[in-house]
């Protein structure tokens, strides 16, 4: 197995004394700053309304929750039912946080789901930009420009690419570049995970999938760095599958949902939501991951 689960998982659980997170903590994004790992995670209470909270670690394993959580709370009409599932990218000296805004209309459909953006210089104070994409959720901004444009992978069920000159106004290409595949582990759903990592002339994109049994697994694809639509490799087997109690039983059973990935002290730390209830961690040595990716490129 490429990634090894941390033996003390889950690493973050709900604080039952905090109304905003007593129900669940899950689906975190991650970034390294000042030699620490910052996790921004989705938290929900008994009401089911989600907000975004912060936790900080010096070693990647043990986290301390920020005393002034939540750092982002619903305030816009499109966020009436919550701010959900963040992804983060640092560009220049600023942090760009995309998240799902849900207006509470039921049933939950594409027309009442939005992608919103917030910007920060310190990871504690955030300026909301507002909705940057309507009728679509789940977005991760690439860390470098491609052909003089900012690029973002976006979409649930099918993953598309979007382009921008200013990180605020985005044009979405309607043709998906990662779609579901019949009779495979990704036959029902695909959704982008963290922003891709750069390896030589390639982008390594980790994304989430589910099959017809609604079992969620992480997967990966290798993209041409200069032409991300060109998929060099796409996994035919999941990277991980739910086997542990904290992954099998929760608010939604059988879920590993990876949304945070950082390189830190010679390892890659992969943070994921487990059963829509907890936050868990799996790691891989940097050299092992690079050797694995190189092997896939040779095979292809």
C-alpha positions as CSV (number, residue, x, y, z in Angstrom):
1,X,0.0,0.0,0.0
2,X,1.3,3.4,-0.9
3,X,-0.1,5.3,2.1
4,X,0.1,4.1,5.7
5,X,-2.6,5.0,8.1
6,X,-1.5,6.7,11.3
7,X,-1.8,4.2,14.1
8,X,-3.6,6.8,16.4
9,X,-6.3,7.7,13.9
10,X,-8.6,9.6,14.0
11,X,-6.4,12.6,14.7
12,X,-9.2,15.1,15.2
13,X,-12.7,14.4,16.7
14,X,-15.6,16.6,17.7
15,X,-15.5,18.6,20.9
16,X,-18.9,17.8,22.3
17,X,-18.8,21.0,24.4
18,X,-18.7,23.2,21.2
19,X,-22.1,23.5,19.5
20,X,-20.5,24.4,16.1
21,X,-18.6,21.0,15.9
22,X,-20.3,18.6,18.3
23,X,-21.9,16.7,15.4
24,X,-18.9,16.1,13.1
25,X,-15.4,17.3,12.0
26,X,-14.3,16.2,8.6
27,X,-13.0,16.9,5.0
28,X,-10.0,19.2,5.9
29,X,-7.6,21.0,3.6
30,X,-4.0,21.5,4.7
31,X,-1.2,23.9,4.1
32,X,2.4,24.4,5.5
33,X,3.1,27.8,6.9
34,X,5.9,28.9,9.3
35,X,7.1,25.3,9.6
36,X,3.7,24.1,10.9
37,X,0.7,22.4,9.3
38,X,-2.5,24.3,9.3
39,X,-5.7,22.3,8.8
40,X,-9.0,24.0,8.0
41,X,-11.8,21.6,8.5
42,X,-15.5,21.4,8.1
43,X,-17.4,21.3,11.4
44,X,-21.1,20.9,12.1
45,X,-23.3,20.8,15.1
46,X,-26.7,19.4,15.9
47,X,-28.3,21.9,13.4
48,X,-26.4,20.4,10.5
49,X,-25.1,23.8,9.5
50,X,-21.4,23.7,8.7
51,X,-18.7,26.2,9.4
52,X,-14.9,26.1,8.9
53,X,-12.5,25.7,11.7
54,X,-8.7,25.8,12.2
55,X,-6.2,23.4,13.9
56,X,-2.4,23.7,13.9
57,X,0.4,21.1,14.3
58,X,4.1,21.3,14.7
59,X,4.6,17.6,13.7
60,X,1.7,16.8,11.4
61,X,0.2,14.3,13.8
62,X,-0.9,16.2,16.9
63,X,-3.2,19.2,16.4
64,X,-4.4,22.0,18.6
65,X,-7.7,23.6,17.7
66,X,-7.7,27.4,17.4
67,X,-9.4,29.0,20.4
68,X,-11.4,31.4,18.3
69,X,-13.0,28.9,15.9
70,X,-14.9,29.0,13.6
71,X,-12.7,31.1,11.3
72,X,-15.4,31.2,8.6
73,X,-19.1,31.1,9.4
74,X,-22.1,31.4,7.1
75,X,-23.0,35.0,6.4
76,X,-23.9,35.2,2.7
77,X,-27.4,34.2,1.4
78,X,-25.8,31.4,-0.6
79,X,-24.3,30.0,2.7
80,X,-27.4,29.8,4.7
81,X,-27.0,26.1,5.4
82,X,-23.3,26.1,5.6
83,X,-19.7,26.6,4.5
84,X,-18.4,23.2,3.5
85,X,-15.4,21.1,2.2
86,X,-12.5,23.6,1.8
87,X,-9.5,23.4,-0.4
88,X,-6.5,25.7,-0.1
89,X,-3.7,27.0,-2.3
90,X,-0.9,29.5,-1.6
91,X,-0.2,31.9,-4.4
92,X,2.3,34.7,-3.8
93,X,1.9,35.8,-0.2
94,X,-1.8,35.0,0.1
95,X,-3.8,31.9,0.8
96,X,-6.8,31.2,-1.4
97,X,-9.5,29.1,0.1
98,X,-12.3,27.6,-2.0
99,X,-15.3,26.1,-0.3
100,X,-18.8,24.9,-1.0
101,X,-21.6,27.3,-0.1
102,X,-25.0,25.7,0.4
103,X,-28.1,27.8,0.6
104,X,-30.3,25.3,2.4
105,X,-32.8,24.7,-0.3
106,X,-34.0,21.1,-0.3
107,X,-33.5,18.7,-2.0
108,X,-29.8,19.6,-2.4
109,X,-29.3,20.1,-6.2
110,X,-26.8,21.8,-8.4
111,X,-28.8,25.0,-8.6
112,X,-28.5,25.6,-4.9
113,X,-24.8,24.7,-4.5
114,X,-22.1,27.2,-5.1
115,X,-18.3,27.5,-5.0
116,X,-17.1,30.4,-2.9
117,X,-13.7,32.0,-2.3
118,X,-12.0,33.6,0.7
119,X,-8.5,35.1,0.9
120,X,-6.1,35.4,3.8
121,X,-2.5,36.6,4.5
122,X,-2.2,34.8,7.9
123,X,-4.7,31.8,7.9
124,X,-6.6,33.3,10.8
125,X,-8.4,36.3,9.3
126,X,-10.3,35.8,6.1
127,X,-11.9,38.1,3.6
128,X,-14.8,36.6,1.7
129,X,-14.8,37.2,-2.0
130,X,-18.1,35.5,-2.4
131,X,-19.4,33.1,-5.0
132,X,-17.0,32.4,-7.9
133,X,-19.0,29.6,-9.6
134,X,-22.7,28.8,-9.5
135,X,-24.4,25.4,-9.7
136,X,-21.2,23.5,-9.1
137,X,-19.1,22.6,-6.1
138,X,-15.7,21.3,-5.1
139,X,-12.8,23.3,-6.5
140,X,-9.0,23.3,-6.1
141,X,-6.8,26.0,-7.5
142,X,-3.5,24.8,-9.1
143,X,-0.4,26.3,-7.4
144,X,1.2,27.7,-10.6
145,X,-0.1,29.4,-13.7
146,X,-0.4,27.3,-16.8
147,X,0.0,29.1,-20.2
148,X,-0.3,32.4,-18.3
149,X,-3.6,31.5,-16.7
150,X,-4.7,30.4,-13.3
151,X,-6.3,26.9,-13.4
152,X,-8.8,25.3,-11.1
153,X,-10.2,21.7,-11.1
154,X,-13.9,21.9,-10.2
155,X,-16.9,19.7,-10.0
156,X,-18.7,16.9,-8.3
157,X,-19.5,13.7,-10.2
158,X,-17.5,14.9,-13.1
159,X,-14.3,17.0,-12.8
160,X,-13.8,20.0,-15.1
161,X,-11.2,22.7,-15.6
162,X,-11.7,26.4,-15.1
163,X,-9.4,29.3,-16.1
164,X,-8.9,32.8,-14.7
165,X,-6.7,35.8,-15.2
166,X,-7.3,37.3,-11.7
167,X,-8.4,34.3,-9.5
168,X,-11.8,36.0,-9.1
169,X,-13.6,35.5,-12.4
170,X,-13.5,32.0,-13.7
171,X,-14.5,30.5,-17.0
172,X,-15.4,26.8,-16.7
173,X,-14.8,24.4,-19.6
174,X,-18.0,22.4,-19.8
175,X,-16.2,19.3,-21.0
176,X,-15.2,17.1,-18.1
177,X,-11.6,15.8,-18.2
178,X,-12.2,13.2,-15.4
179,X,-15.5,11.4,-15.7
180,X,-17.0,8.3,-14.0
181,X,-16.1,4.9,-15.5
182,X,-18.6,2.1,-15.8
183,X,-18.0,-1.0,-13.7
184,X,-15.0,0.4,-11.8
185,X,-14.5,1.8,-8.3
186,X,-15.2,5.3,-9.7
187,X,-18.4,4.3,-11.4
188,X,-20.8,6.6,-9.5
189,X,-18.9,9.8,-8.6
190,X,-15.6,11.7,-8.9
191,X,-14.6,14.9,-7.0
192,X,-11.4,16.8,-6.9
193,X,-9.3,16.5,-3.7
194,X,-6.4,18.8,-2.8
195,X,-4.6,21.0,-5.3
196,X,-2.3,18.9,-7.4
197,X,1.4,18.5,-6.5
198,X,4.0,19.2,-9.1
199,X,6.5,16.5,-10.0
200,X,8.9,17.3,-12.9
201,X,6.7,18.1,-15.9
202,X,3.6,16.6,-14.4
203,X,0.8,17.4,-12.1
204,X,-0.3,14.7,-9.6
205,X,-4.0,15.1,-8.9
206,X,-5.5,13.2,-6.0
207,X,-9.3,12.9,-6.3
208,X,-12.2,11.2,-4.6
209,X,-14.5,8.5,-6.1
210,X,-17.4,6.3,-5.2
211,X,-18.8,3.1,-6.7
212,X,-22.4,2.0,-7.1
213,X,-22.3,0.7,-3.5
214,X,-21.5,4.3,-2.4
215,X,-18.1,3.3,-1.0
216,X,-15.7,6.3,-1.3
217,X,-12.1,5.8,-2.2
218,X,-9.3,8.1,-3.1
219,X,-7.6,7.9,-6.5
220,X,-5.0,9.7,-8.5
221,X,-4.2,10.8,-12.0
222,X,-1.0,12.1,-13.6
223,X,-1.6,15.1,-15.9
224,X,0.6,16.9,-18.4
225,X,1.7,20.1,-16.5
226,X,1.4,22.2,-19.6
227,X,-1.8,20.7,-20.8
228,X,-3.8,19.4,-17.8
229,X,-6.5,17.9,-20.1
230,X,-3.9,15.3,-21.1
231,X,-4.1,12.5,-18.7
232,X,-0.9,10.5,-18.7
233,X,-2.1,8.0,-16.1
234,X,-5.3,7.2,-14.2
235,X,-5.4,4.6,-11.5
236,X,-7.4,1.5,-12.1
237,X,-7.4,0.6,-8.4
238,X,-8.2,2.9,-5.4
239,X,-5.3,4.2,-3.3
240,X,-7.2,3.2,-0.1
241,X,-10.5,1.6,0.7
242,X,-12.5,1.9,3.9
243,X,-11.5,-0.9,6.3
244,X,-11.2,0.8,9.7
245,X,-14.0,1.3,12.2
246,X,-13.7,5.1,11.9
247,X,-14.0,4.9,8.1
248,X,-16.8,2.3,8.1
249,X,-19.2,3.8,10.6
250,X,-20.2,7.4,11.0
251,X,-22.7,9.9,9.6
252,X,-22.1,8.4,6.2
253,X,-20.6,4.9,6.2
254,X,-17.7,3.6,4.1
255,X,-16.0,6.9,3.4
256,X,-12.4,8.0,2.9
257,X,-12.5,11.5,1.5
258,X,-9.1,13.0,0.9
259,X,-8.9,16.8,0.7
260,X,-5.6,17.8,2.3
261,X,-2.1,16.9,1.1
262,X,1.2,18.5,2.1
263,X,4.9,17.8,2.0
264,X,6.4,18.2,5.4
265,X,9.7,17.0,6.9
266,X,10.4,14.4,4.2
267,X,6.9,13.0,4.1
268,X,3.6,13.6,2.4
269,X,0.7,13.9,4.9
270,X,-2.7,13.0,3.4
271,X,-5.6,14.2,5.6
272,X,-9.0,12.8,5.0
273,X,-12.6,12.8,6.2
274,X,-13.5,9.5,7.6
275,X,-17.2,8.4,7.5
276,X,-18.2,12.1,7.4
277,X,-17.5,12.1,11.2
278,X,-13.8,12.3,11.9
279,X,-10.4,13.5,10.5
280,X,-7.8,10.9,9.8
281,X,-4.3,10.8,8.4
282,X,-2.2,8.6,6.1
283,X,1.5,9.2,5.2
284,X,4.1,8.2,2.7
285,X,7.7,9.1,2.5
286,X,8.5,11.6,-0.2
287,X,11.1,9.4,-1.9
288,X,8.6,6.5,-1.9
289,X,5.9,8.5,-3.6
290,X,8.3,9.9,-6.2
291,X,9.5,6.4,-6.9
292,X,5.9,5.2,-7.2
293,X,5.0,8.1,-9.6
294,X,8.2,7.4,-11.7
295,X,7.2,3.8,-12.0
296,X,3.7,4.6,-13.3
297,X,5.2,6.9,-15.9
298,X,7.6,4.2,-17.1
299,X,4.8,1.7,-17.2
300,X,2.6,4.1,-19.2
